[in-house]
Amino acid sequence: MSDHKANIIDGKAIAQTIRNEIASEVHHLSNKHGKVPGLAVVIVGNRKDSQSYVSMKRKACAEVGIKSFDIDLPEQVSEADLVAKVHELNANPDVHGILVQLPLPKHINEERVLTEISIEKDVDGFHPLNIGKLAMKGREPLFHPCTPKGCLELLSRSGITIKGKKVVVVGRSNIVGLPVSLLLLKADATVTIVHSHSQDPEGIIREADIIIAAAGQAMMVKGSWIKPGAAVIDVGTNAIDDPSKKSGYRLVGDVDFQEACKVAGWITPVPGGVGPMTVAMLLKNTLDGAKRVIEQ
């Protein structure tokens, strides 16, 4: 048993395949219709982590031929000014996707801003109407949120069936836990959500054929909690102290990777698992939004 090695799901390689597919579709749109997809990325203030996510997203756009519109607003910007900016982007026909990088500064009401994004351009999938449709049987939102969509894409491209499987989602955030649970339900899984008030999380997780760990707790899911052969998708990125690294820290997931590898059938590494997929799905959503408009 001890020499068992899980299949490592290479999110970087899968994301690159998807980016190549997107690039060729963008090329086709450009040749046939003389138009390319446009993505507006709005960032407020200068949080280091947000800055690095945003530059990653802008770089990824350039790589596949999507035009990116860079909107950098000061930390002090008023909610009214931010909303006005969103309205301006809603009205711009060259912009097919609008992404407002979260979190926003405390003085701005996140929900109000997200509601102002045109539902046709909501490439993050967080507009209340899109989430509402995601929560209903027989309805389809225009866009699925990027990280949850990336999780399902990793499973399907690794040949892992979701239908009828027991899936445990650890965490219930608006960005990952909740929407990924809704997507899994749509894919006919039996879904259990474990959160901070759950009793016996370990017992529940041990039943899972598929685990989606998105709690934001470093190495919370232990190897002994995993059913042999289960698929583990680790959405966590947690910085923990590591004096041997130049930066003084290293990134780990919500799952104890070393231990989990000895039991799981499949597992995503951190970094290099879910992260690259989130950006790839953003590009895919932008392409889909553009095709709806351009190919009409």
GUSE-8989 format. One record per residue: x, y, z of N, C-alpha, C in turn; residue in one letter. Coordinates in steps of 0.2 Angstrom, whole numbers, plus 5000, padded with zeros to 4 digits. Example, Ala and Ser with C-alpha at 12.3 -4.5 7.8 and 13.67 -1.06 7.14 Angstrom:
BEGIN
506649725039506249785039506649845039A;506449895035506849955036506450005039S;
This chain:
BEGIN
500449945000500050005000500450065000M;501050065004501450125005501750154999S;501850104994502150134988501650154982D;501050164985500550194980500650264978H;500550284972500650354970500050374966K;499750434969499150454965499350484959A;498950484954499050514947498950594949N;499550624947499550704948499150734942I;498650774944498250804938498650874937I;498950874931499350934929498950994926D;498751034931498251094929498651144924G;499251144925499651194920499551164913K;499651104912499651074905498951074903A;498451054907497751054904497551124902I;497751174907497551244905497951264899A;498551244898498851264891498551234885Q;498251174886497851144880497251184879T;496951204884496351244883496451314880I;497051344883497251414880497351404872R;497751344870497851334863497151334859N;496651294862496051294859495751364858E;495751404863495451464863495851514858I;496451504858496851544853496651534846A;496551474844496351454838495651484836S;495151474841494551504840494551584839E;494951614843495051684843495251704836V;495751664833496051674827495451674821H;495051624822494551604817494051664817H;493851694823493351744824493651804820L;494351824822494651874819494651874811S;494851814809494851804801494151814798N;493651784801492951774798492551844799K;492651874805492251934807492651994808H;493251994808493652054809493652084816G;493452034821493352064828493652014832K;493952034838494251994843493852004850V;493851954854493551964861493952014865P;493552054869493852104873493652094880G;494152094885494052084892494252144896L;493852174900494052234904494152204911A;494752224913494952204920495052264924V;494552264929494552324934494852304940V;495352344942495652334949495652404953I;495452394959495352454964495952444969V;496352504969496852494975497452454973G;497952444977498552404976498652354980N;498152314982498352244985498852204981R;499352184984499852144981499652084977K;499252044981498951984978498451994972D;498052054973497652064967497952094961S;498552134963498952154957499252094953Q;499452044957499851994953499251954949S;498651944952498151904949497951944942Y;497952004943497752044937498252044932V;498852054934499352054928499351984925S;499251934929499251864926498651864921M;498051884923497551884918497651924912K;497951984912498052024907498551994902R;499051954905499551924901499251864897K;498851824900498551774897498051794891A;497751854892497351874886497751884880C;498351924882498851934876499051874873A;499151824876499351754874498851724869E;498251734870497751704866497451754861V;497651814861497351864856496751894858G;496651894865496051934867496252004869I;495952054867496152124869495952134876K;496452164880496252174887496252254888S;495752274891495552344893495752344900F;496252384902496552394909496252454912D;495852444917495552494921495852494928I;496352534930496652534937496352604940D;495952584946495652644950496052644957L;496052714959496352724966495952684971P;496252674977495952644983495352684985E;495452754984494952794987494352804982Q;494352774976493752794972493052774975V;492652824973491952814976491552754973S;491052734976490652674974490352704967E;490052764967489752794962490152794956A;490852814957491252824951491452754948D;491552704953491652634950491052614946L;490452624949489852604945489752634938V;489952704938489952734932490452704927A;491052684929491552654925491252584922K;490952544927490652484924490052494919V;489652554920489152564915489452584908H;490052624909490352644903490652574899E;490852524903491152464900490552424897L;489952424900489352394898489152414891N;489252484890489052514884489552504878A;490152484880490752484875490652414871N;490452414865490352354861491052314860P;491652344861492252304860492352264866D;492052274872492152244878491652184879V;491852124879491352064879491352034886H;491852054890491852024897492052084902G;491752084908491952134913492152094919I;492752104922492952074928493152124933L;492852124939493052174944493352134949V;494052144950494452104954494252114962Q;494052054965493852054972494452044976L;494452054983493952094986494052174985P;493452204985493452284984493652314991L;493852374991493952414998493352415002P;493352415008492852415013492252465012K;492452525009491952575008491452565002H;491652504998491252494992490852434993I;490152434992489752374992489752334986N;490152274988490252224982489652204978E;489152184982488552164979488252214974E;488252274976487952324972488352334965R;489052334966489452344960489352284955V;489352224958489252164954488652154950L;488052184954487452184951487352234945T;487852284945487852334939488152304933E;488552254933488852224927488352194923I;488352214916487852184912487952104912S;487352074913487351994914487651964908I;487651994902487951964896488751974896E;488952014900489752024901490051994907K;489651964911489851944918490251884918D;490851884915491251824914491551794921V;491451834926491651794933491051754935D;490451764932489851724934489551744941G;489751804943489451814950488851864950F;488651884944487951924945487451884948H;487051914953486551874956486051834952P;485951864946485551824941485851764938L;486551764937486851704935486951654940N;487051674946487051624952486351594953I;485851644953485151614953484951564948G;485151574942485051524937485451464938K;486051464941486451414942486151364948L;485751404952485451364958484751334956A;484551344950483951314948483951264943M;483551214944483551154939483251174932K;483551154927483251174920483451244918G;483851274922484051344919484751344918R;485051384914485751394913485951464913E;486451474918486751544918487051554911P;487151624910487551634904488351614905L;488551624911489251604913489251564919F;489751514920489851484926490451514929H;490551524936491051554939491751514937P;492251554936492851524933493251464937C;493351474944493651424948493251364948T;492551364950492151304950492151274943P;492151314938492151284931492751244930K;493351274932493951244931494051184935G;493751174941493751114945493451054941C;492851074938492451024934492851004928L;493151054925493551034919494150994920E;494451004926495050954928494750884928L;494150874931493950814932493750784926L;493450814921493150784915493750774910S;494250814910494850804906495350754909R;495250734915495650674918495250614917S;494650614914494250554913493850534920G;493750574924493450564931492650574930I;492250524931491550534931491250564937T;490850614936490450644941489850614943I;489450604938488750574938488650524943K;488250534948488050474953488650474958G;489150504958489750504963489550544969K;489850524975489850554981490350614981K;490150674981490650724981490650764988V;491150774991491150824997491550884995V;491250944996491451004995491651035002V;492251055003492451085009492551155009V;492051195012492051265012491451285008G;491151345010490551365007490551445004R;491151465002491251535000490851544994S;490651604993490251634987490651624981N;491351624981491751614975491851544973I;491951504978492051434976491651384979V;491551374985491251314988490451314986G;490151364987489451364985489351354977L;489651394973489451384966489751314963P;490251294966490551224964490051174966V;489751174972489251134974488651134969S;488451184967487851194962488051164956L;488651174953488851144947488851074947L;489051044953489150974954488450944954L;487950974957487250954957487050954950L;487151004946486951004939487250944935K;487850924937488150864934487950794937A;487450794941487150734944487550704949D;487950744953488350714959487850714965A;488050674970487750674976488250724981T;487950784982488450834985488350844993V;488850844996488850865003489350915004T;489150975008489551025009489751025017I;490451025018490751025025490951095026V;490751125032491051195034491151195041H;491251255043491551265050491051245056S;490451235054489951205059489751135058H;490051105053489951035052490250985058S;489850935060490050895065490450835061Q;490950815064491350755061491550765053D;491850825052492050835045492450775042P;492850745046493350685044492950635042E;492350615046491950555044491650565037G;491350635036491050645030491450645024I;492050675025492550675019492750605017I;492850565022493050495021492550455016R;491950475016491450445011491550465004E;491950515003491950544996492350514991A;491950504985492350484979492750534976D;492550604977492850664975492850714980I;493450744981493450794987493650864983I;493250914984493450974982493651014988I;494251034989494451064996494551144994A;494051184997494051254996493951295003A;494251275008494151305015494651365016A;495151365013495651415015496051395021G;496151335023496451315029497051265027Q;497651285028498251255026498251185028A;498251135024498351065025497851035030M;497251055030496751035034496550965033M;496450945027496250875025496850835025V;496850785030497350745031497350685026K;497850645025497950585021497450535023G;497450525030496950475033496250485032S;496050545030495350565029495150545022W;495550525018495450515011495250435009I;494750425006494550355004495050334998K;495350274999495850254994495550254987P;495950294982495650294975495250354974G;495150394979494650454978495050514974A;494650554970494950614967494950674971A;495550704972495550764976495750824972V;495350874972495450944969495550994974I;496151014975496351064980496351134978D;495851174980495751244978496151284982V;496451264988496751304993497451334990G;497551394992498251424991498351464998T;498751435002498951465009499651465009N;499851525012500651535013500751515020A;501251475020501551455027502251465027I;502551485033503251495034503651445032D;504151465028504751415026505351455026D;505751445031506451485031506851465026P;506851405023507251385018507151415011S;506551455011506451485004506651565005K;506851584999507051654999506551705001K;505851694999505351735001505151725008S;505351675011505251655018504551615019G;504251605014503651565014503551515008Y;503151465009502951425003502151425003R;501951404997501151394996500951324997L;500451315001500251245001499451245000V;499151184999498451184998498051175005G;497451155004497051135010497051065011D;497451025007497550955008498250945010V;498450895014499150875015499350835009D;499650865005499850834998500250774999F;500750775003501250715003500850655006Q;500450665011500050605014499550585009E;499150635006498650615001498850574995A;499450594993499750554987499750484988C;499850464994499850394996499250354996K;498650394996498050364996497550374990V;497550434988497150464983497250424976A;496750424972496850404965497150454960G;496850514961497050574958497150634963W;497550684961497650744965497950794961I;497650854963497950914960498550944965T;499050964962499650994966499451074967P;499751104972499751174974500451194974V;500651244970500351274965500351224959P;500051244953500051214947499451164946G;498951174950498351134949497751174947G;497351194951496751234950496951304947V;497451334950497551404949497551424941G;498051384937498051404930497351394926P;496951344929496251334926495851394927M;495851424933495451484934495551534928T;496151544927496251594921496051574915V;496151504913495951474907495151484906A;494851474912494051474911493851544910M;494251594913494051664912494151684904L;494651654901494751674894494151634890L;494051574892493451534889492851574889K;492651594895492051634896492051704892N;492551734892492651794887492551774880T;492851724878492751694871492051684870L;491651644874490951624873490551694873D;490651734877490351804878490351834871G;490951834868491151874862490751834856A;490751774856490451734851489751744851K;489451754857488651764857488551824853R;488951874854488851944851489051944843V;489651924842489951924835489651884830I;489451824832489151774828488451774827E;488151824830487351834829487151854822Q;
